[in-house]
């Protein structure tokens, strides 16, 4: 049986409006902070639920290795109103930090926690934050059509007026044959790799993106270079490096690119390559073009027809990713030093199977462009393939519950969830929810660009303002109805 959460149960004729946020990573924390800073016409209780003990989410958890942010400090503020907030926070511990520095991720987690505390302490009297450590396992429509029941794994139940889903990145898809390996042979969580790896070991890292770079650098550091890392991905592409460059300001180029997106992906890709080449011919940096196009991506993505989106995913996505999601110069240089020394060996191909061979793991894979499979032995396998956005594969109780009820629907391209404006969930009948929202990386189904702080910060601020405005509208409607009823009673 489920019981109402202490302190949340409705006890008065005019209860506070309850907004539940599921997940306290960047997105959930940013929405909560935004709500706490906004004025509200009635009492509001913001309930922030996180299942782990990590403030700011797993991406910014304390770690033995100083994993670096992939974006300079000057662009990592959680608030658009205070663009240098993170840098100012960092300077309390690192006075020499500049806005072009790539700082530790754990420091960013501390910043998010401090920002939330500050927002809670300075919130208007009618707005209160309540934090819970629990896992949300289901969401159900209440008998009252305007409310939602949030069920927790500890048996508590919260009746909410609005719910924001901010669960963060889903887990990676399991590698072929991984179910046959022990938990010491197969590391599904790449962030556990550093403490598990031993000097003299040979490791397979599935994936060659940003997470692989973190794991390879941490492994080499932990083993003092006495480790061999085999990294395999379909194309064997490594991320490019970041660089200090100005933002592109060429608005006259926006309209042609948007028009080309309505024509075909081929024409659009050709135009973007030409812009990058022209930038470099003029003594500039191709990264400026990527930054310019990135700002247009949500509109470009929506203008691409579904078959063109499929072509992008099949042919161009890996190349966009390695240019768009880049490594700090320090990390990039260290990674290529590992490659030159033979510690890191990068391969293009597909992993076909993993199987135990005594204490080791036999890896069967097919090199790109080859028909015959090959094998080699490693001591451990680390899954760095990145999040699996196909929600139909989710093992999370909450996501499975939402899909089973038809409250949420998978995007046809398996990039996340179908959503409307402000991240409102679209259900199985095509109806757009008015009190159930999603924010996070699976917005890529609708907008593509939805994984970095600048985009997520914008979505969080827009959603917080939307929730506040809706609360105000309903409050005014209720007051209006109350006055009408009262007037009717006095006349009778």
C-alpha positions as a printed Julia matrix, in Angstrom:
492×3 Matrix{Float64}:
   0.0     0.0     0.0
   1.13    3.53   -0.7
   0.8     6.32    1.83
   0.94   10.06    1.38
   4.34   11.59    1.88
   4.63   13.37    5.24
   4.46   17.08    4.69
   2.93   16.65    1.24
  -0.54   15.45    2.15
  -3.27   17.99    1.41
  -4.75   19.26    4.66
  -6.43   22.56    3.85
  -9.02   24.04    1.49
  -6.24   26.01   -0.23
  -3.26   23.67   -0.37
   0.07   24.73   -1.83
   0.6    23.9    -5.46
   2.97   20.91   -5.65
   5.5    20.56   -8.48
   7.5    17.32   -8.4
  10.84   17.13  -10.22
  12.22   13.64  -10.79
  16.01   13.78  -10.99
  18.5    16.24   -9.48
  21.13   16.35  -12.22
  21.74   19.54  -14.14
  18.28   19.73  -15.73
  16.28   18.95  -12.61
  18.37   21.25  -10.45
  18.11   24.08  -13.0
  14.31   23.8   -13.18
  14.05   23.72   -9.37
  16.33   26.75   -9.02
  14.32   28.61  -11.65
  11.03   27.92   -9.87
  12.49   29.03   -6.54
  13.59   32.35   -8.0
  10.26   33.19   -9.66
   7.31   34.94   -7.98
   4.15   32.86   -7.62
   0.56   34.01   -6.93
   0.01   31.17   -4.43
   2.03   28.88   -2.19
   4.21   26.47   -4.13
   6.08   23.41   -2.91
   8.88   22.19   -5.19
   9.71   18.56   -4.45
  13.08   17.5    -5.9
  13.57   13.72   -5.91
  16.96   12.06   -6.49
  17.66    8.38   -5.98
  21.42    8.72   -5.5
  23.44   10.57   -2.9
  25.26   12.53   -5.6
  24.47   16.22   -5.87
  24.23   17.4    -9.46
  23.92   13.89  -10.89
  26.38   11.18  -11.88
  28.07   13.34  -14.53
  29.46   15.65  -11.84
  30.11   13.15   -9.06
  33.38   13.26   -7.09
  35.96   10.98   -8.72
  39.53    9.87   -8.2
  40.5    11.27  -11.58
  40.04   14.99  -12.24
  37.66   14.49  -15.17
  37.42   17.81  -16.96
  34.38   19.59  -18.34
  34.34   19.7   -22.13
  33.16   23.31  -22.18
  35.13   26.35  -20.93
  34.15   27.71  -17.51
  32.9    30.97  -18.99
  30.09   29.13  -20.81
  28.95   26.83  -17.99
  26.73   29.07  -15.88
  23.44   27.46  -14.89
  21.73   30.86  -15.24
  21.52   33.01  -18.36
  21.1    36.02  -16.06
  24.54   35.43  -14.52
  26.75   34.21  -17.39
  29.91   34.03  -15.25
  28.31   32.5   -12.15
  30.23   29.23  -12.4
  33.52   30.98  -13.04
  33.0    33.24  -10.02
  32.2    30.19   -7.89
  35.31   28.36   -9.16
  37.54   31.33   -8.38
  36.82   30.92   -4.69
  38.93   27.75   -4.82
  40.97   28.52   -7.94
  41.6    32.3    -8.01
  43.67   31.94  -11.17
  40.84   30.33  -13.19
  39.83   32.07  -16.42
  36.71   31.78  -18.52
  38.65   29.75  -21.11
  39.74   27.07  -18.61
  38.32   23.54  -18.57
  37.67   22.84  -14.9
  36.94   19.56  -13.02
  33.46   18.14  -13.33
  33.25   17.48   -9.58
  33.68   21.22   -9.02
  30.7    21.81  -11.26
  28.64   19.44   -9.12
  29.53   21.54   -6.07
  28.5    24.66   -7.96
  25.08   23.22   -8.86
  24.5    22.27   -5.23
  25.51   25.74   -4.03
  23.26   27.38   -6.64
  20.27   25.34   -5.51
  20.9    26.19   -1.85
  21.19   29.86   -2.71
  17.93   29.79   -4.69
  16.15   28.02   -1.81
  17.47   30.46    0.79
  16.43   33.52   -1.22
  13.11   32.15   -2.48
   9.92   34.16   -1.88
   8.06   33.17    1.31
   5.35   31.38   -0.65
   7.84   29.05   -2.38
   9.48   26.14   -0.56
  11.9    23.39   -1.6
  11.65   19.84   -0.29
  14.36   17.32   -1.23
  13.91   13.55   -1.12
  16.25   10.58   -1.59
  14.09    7.95   -3.25
  13.36    6.35   -6.59
  10.2     7.14   -8.5
   8.88    3.85   -9.84
   5.58    4.92  -11.4
   3.4     7.89  -12.26
  -0.37    7.54  -12.45
  -3.18    9.87  -13.34
  -5.17   10.74  -10.23
  -8.92   10.35   -9.95
  -8.76   14.13  -10.08
  -8.0    14.76  -13.75
  -5.85   17.76  -12.91
  -3.39   15.95  -10.63
  -0.79   13.17  -10.84
   0.13   10.47   -8.35
   3.87    9.92   -7.99
   4.77    6.53   -6.49
   8.09    6.04   -4.69
  10.01    2.85   -4.0
   9.66    3.39   -0.23
   5.88    3.12   -0.4
   5.14    6.82   -0.29
   2.79    8.54   -2.7
   2.85   12.21   -3.67
  -0.11   13.98   -5.23
   1.32   16.58   -7.59
  -0.19   19.31   -9.71
   2.68   19.1   -12.21
   5.56   16.65  -12.7
   8.86   17.28  -14.46
  10.86   14.23  -15.53
  14.61   14.94  -15.49
  16.19   11.49  -15.11
  19.41   12.29  -16.98
  21.13   10.04  -19.48
  19.87    6.47  -19.86
  22.33    3.59  -19.51
  24.21    2.32  -22.57
  22.88   -0.65  -24.48
  24.48   -3.93  -23.39
  27.27   -5.23  -25.61
  26.77   -8.56  -27.44
  27.63  -11.41  -25.1
  28.08   -9.19  -22.03
  25.48  -11.22  -20.14
  27.94  -14.14  -20.16
  30.62  -12.19  -18.28
  31.14  -11.52  -14.61
  30.77   -8.03  -13.17
  34.55   -7.81  -12.81
  35.09   -8.71  -16.48
  32.4    -6.41  -17.88
  32.04   -2.87  -16.56
  28.71   -1.44  -17.65
  29.48    1.75  -15.71
  32.52    3.41  -17.29
  33.04    5.62  -14.23
  33.9     2.54  -12.18
  36.73    1.63  -14.54
  39.56    3.51  -12.87
  39.24    1.73   -9.54
  38.8    -1.67  -11.24
  41.74   -1.62  -13.66
  45.14   -3.05  -12.7
  48.65   -2.43  -13.94
  49.63   -4.73  -16.78
  46.05   -5.37  -17.93
  44.66   -5.19  -21.43
  41.3    -3.46  -21.69
  38.67   -3.22  -24.4
  36.77    0.05  -24.43
  33.66   -0.06  -26.6
  33.27    3.4   -28.11
  35.74    6.11  -29.12
  33.97    9.26  -27.93
  34.38   11.57  -24.95
  33.74    8.89  -22.34
  36.35    6.61  -23.89
  38.86    9.46  -23.63
  38.11    9.88  -19.94
  38.42    6.16  -19.26
  41.62    5.73  -21.28
  43.3     8.69  -19.58
  42.18    7.54  -16.13
  43.3     3.95  -16.83
  46.73    5.07  -17.99
  47.09    7.28  -14.93
  45.99    4.56  -12.5
  48.31    1.96  -14.09
  51.12    4.49  -14.6
  51.05    3.73  -18.31
  51.38   -0.05  -17.84
  48.06   -0.83  -19.54
  46.9    -1.46  -23.1
  43.57    0.01  -24.17
  41.84   -1.24  -27.32
  39.09    1.19  -28.35
  36.58    0.08  -30.98
  33.75    1.96  -32.64
  32.06    1.59  -36.0
  34.12    4.38  -37.59
  37.08    4.57  -35.22
  36.81    8.36  -35.02
  38.26   10.33  -32.11
  36.81   13.64  -30.9
  38.46   16.82  -32.14
  40.03   19.31  -29.74
  38.51   22.46  -28.36
  40.08   25.81  -29.13
  39.62   29.39  -28.06
  37.61   30.97  -30.83
  35.07   33.7   -31.2
  31.42   32.93  -31.73
  30.21   33.17  -35.31
  28.03   36.19  -36.03
  26.85   35.76  -39.6
  23.03   36.0   -39.43
  22.83   36.49  -43.19
  23.83   32.82  -43.6
  20.99   31.47  -41.46
  18.21   31.75  -44.05
  20.09   29.84  -46.81
  20.92   26.97  -44.45
  17.36   26.77  -43.18
  16.1    26.71  -46.75
  18.54   23.92  -47.67
  17.33   21.83  -44.73
  13.9    21.83  -46.34
  15.44   20.56  -49.57
  17.79   17.73  -48.58
  20.46   16.69  -46.12
  22.98   16.37  -48.94
  22.62   20.03  -49.91
  22.74   21.13  -46.28
  25.88   19.1   -45.5
  27.6    20.41  -48.61
  26.84   24.0   -47.58
  28.14   23.48  -44.02
  31.41   21.99  -45.36
  31.8    24.96  -47.69
  31.3    27.39  -44.8
  33.93   25.62  -42.71
  36.41   25.59  -45.6
  35.77   29.26  -46.31
  36.31   30.06  -42.63
  39.73   28.42  -42.7
  40.69   30.0   -46.04
  40.07   33.37  -44.39
  42.43   32.43  -41.57
  39.65   31.43  -39.2
  38.73   28.23  -37.41
  36.26   25.57  -38.54
  34.96   25.45  -34.95
  33.38   28.85  -35.53
  31.23   27.32  -38.26
  30.24   24.43  -36.0
  29.24   26.89  -33.26
  27.2    28.89  -35.77
  25.42   25.82  -37.13
  24.85   24.47  -33.62
  22.67   27.48  -32.81
  20.5    26.67  -35.82
  20.32   22.92  -35.24
  16.91   22.72  -33.52
  15.27   24.52  -36.45
  17.35   22.65  -39.02
  16.39   19.32  -37.44
  12.69   20.14  -37.46
  12.86   21.18  -41.12
  14.51   17.94  -42.21
  11.98   15.4   -43.45
  11.96   12.07  -41.56
  13.86   10.21  -44.32
  16.53   12.94  -44.25
  16.85   12.61  -40.48
  17.37    8.88  -40.97
  20.11    9.56  -43.52
  21.82   11.87  -41.04
  21.76    9.18  -38.33
  23.04    6.51  -40.73
  25.75    8.46  -42.53
  26.69   11.8   -40.95
  26.06   11.52  -37.23
  29.52   10.15  -36.29
  31.24   12.96  -38.19
  29.04   15.64  -36.66
  29.61   14.22  -33.19
  33.43   14.24  -33.34
  33.42   17.87  -34.5
  30.59   19.03  -32.26
  31.51   17.22  -28.99
  35.17   18.09  -28.51
  37.88   17.44  -25.93
  39.76   20.07  -23.95
  43.16   20.68  -25.57
  44.91   19.18  -22.54
  42.89   15.95  -22.73
  43.2    15.76  -26.52
  47.01   16.07  -26.34
  47.26   13.45  -23.6
  45.01   11.06  -25.52
  47.11   11.31  -28.68
  50.27   10.84  -26.62
  48.79    7.54  -25.39
  48.08    6.58  -28.97
  51.61    7.36  -30.13
  53.07    5.34  -27.24
  50.92    2.31  -28.08
  48.95    2.44  -24.82
  45.82    3.36  -26.81
  44.95    1.44  -29.98
  41.95    2.7   -31.9
  40.07    0.43  -34.31
  37.08    0.8   -36.61
  34.71   -2.12  -36.59
  31.83   -3.84  -34.85
  31.92   -6.03  -31.73
  30.16   -9.31  -32.5
  30.53  -11.27  -29.27
  32.15  -11.39  -25.86
  32.8   -14.63  -23.99
  34.76  -15.66  -20.94
  38.1   -17.38  -21.56
  39.22  -18.28  -18.08
  39.86  -15.01  -16.27
  40.07  -13.16  -19.55
  37.52  -12.18  -22.19
  37.63  -13.28  -25.81
  36.48  -10.46  -28.08
  35.11  -11.34  -31.49
  34.82   -8.37  -33.82
  34.67   -7.51  -37.5
  37.03   -4.76  -38.71
  35.35   -2.11  -40.83
  35.46   -3.0   -44.52
  36.32   -6.66  -43.84
  34.2    -9.78  -44.23
  36.14  -12.01  -41.85
  35.86  -11.7   -38.07
  38.89  -11.45  -35.79
  39.47  -12.23  -32.12
  41.75  -11.08  -29.32
  41.92  -11.45  -25.53
  41.5    -8.73  -22.91
  41.27   -8.68  -19.13
  38.25   -6.4   -18.94
  35.66   -4.72  -21.1
  34.32   -1.21  -20.45
  31.13   -0.05  -22.12
  31.6     3.54  -23.34
  29.12    3.38  -26.21
  27.06    6.21  -24.75
  23.41    6.42  -23.7
  20.83    4.19  -25.34
  18.04    6.62  -26.22
  15.69    3.89  -27.42
  13.31    4.03  -24.45
  11.79    0.69  -25.43
  15.02   -0.89  -24.14
  14.86    0.92  -20.8
  15.21   -1.14  -17.64
  14.06    1.75  -15.45
  10.75    1.02  -13.65
   9.48    4.57  -14.2
  10.1     4.61  -17.95
   8.64    1.13  -18.39
   5.55    2.23  -16.45
   5.09    5.38  -18.55
   5.35    3.44  -21.81
   3.07    0.62  -20.61
   0.35    3.11  -19.68
   0.72    4.99  -22.93
   1.5     8.16  -20.98
   4.77    8.47  -22.92
   5.65    7.37  -26.45
   8.98    6.55  -28.09
  10.17    8.73  -30.95
   9.96    6.86  -34.31
  13.74    7.21  -34.79
  14.4     5.89  -31.27
  16.07    9.09  -30.15
  13.99    9.61  -27.04
  10.44   10.65  -26.22
   7.81   12.44  -28.25
   7.32   15.88  -26.73
   5.58   19.14  -27.5
   6.35   22.7   -26.46
   8.26   23.06  -23.16
   8.91   19.3   -23.19
   5.27   18.36  -22.55
   4.88   14.59  -23.06
   2.82   13.31  -25.96
   0.79   10.21  -25.07
  -0.23    7.21  -27.17
  -3.39    8.98  -28.41
  -1.4    12.01  -29.59
  -2.61   14.2   -26.73
  -0.1    16.67  -25.31
   0.0    16.65  -21.52
  -0.64   19.89  -19.67
   1.01   18.86  -16.4
   3.65   16.25  -17.27
   6.96   17.34  -18.79
  10.35   15.97  -19.75
  13.65   17.82  -19.81
  17.03   16.37  -20.7
  18.98   14.7   -23.49
  16.01   12.82  -24.96
  14.64   16.13  -26.2
  16.98   15.38  -29.11
  14.05   13.56  -30.71
  12.46   16.96  -31.31
  15.41   19.38  -31.17
  18.57   17.26  -31.59
  20.75   19.72  -29.62
  19.78   18.92  -26.03
  22.81   17.58  -24.17
  24.96   20.62  -23.37
  24.55   23.22  -20.64
  23.68   26.19  -22.92
  20.73   24.35  -24.48
  19.53   22.64  -21.3
  19.8    25.91  -19.36
  17.51   27.58  -21.89
  15.0    24.7   -21.76
  15.04   24.75  -17.93
  14.41   28.48  -17.71
  11.61   28.32  -20.27
   9.98   25.4   -18.47
  10.2    27.09  -15.06
   8.55   30.24  -16.44
   5.88   28.15  -18.17
   5.05   26.26  -14.97
   4.84   29.51  -13.02
   2.6    31.09  -15.66
   0.29   28.06  -15.75
   0.05   28.09  -11.97
  -0.89   31.76  -12.08
  -3.53   31.16  -14.75
  -5.16   28.34  -12.8
  -5.07   30.4    -9.6
  -6.88   33.25  -11.34
  -9.42   30.83  -12.81
 -10.08   29.33   -9.4
 -10.49   32.75   -7.81
 -12.82   33.81  -10.61
 -14.93   30.67  -10.16
 -15.01   31.24   -6.4
 -16.27   34.8    -6.84
 -18.94   33.69   -9.31
 -20.18   30.97   -6.96
 -20.11   33.37   -4.04
 -22.1    35.98   -5.95
 -24.65   33.37   -7.01
 -25.15   32.23   -3.44
 -25.64   35.77   -2.15
 -28.33   36.45   -4.78
 -30.32   33.31   -4.05
